[in-house]
Amino acid sequence: MPQLNPAPWFTILLFSWLVFLIVIPPKVLNYTFTNEPSPQNTQKPKPQPWNWPWH
């Protein structure tokens, strides 16, 4: 049965994994973000009381 012949499919599987593991990661890791994150202020803002008119 031709479905059980692993000869062409194993090479396709092998080359596709080589592409995923060798070619793609350097391209993704070389991507640079346009907006670098900056450290934020670690102090919490002091909460302001609400002035609700209780009528």
Residue pairs with C-beta under 8 A, 6 or more apart in sequence:
none
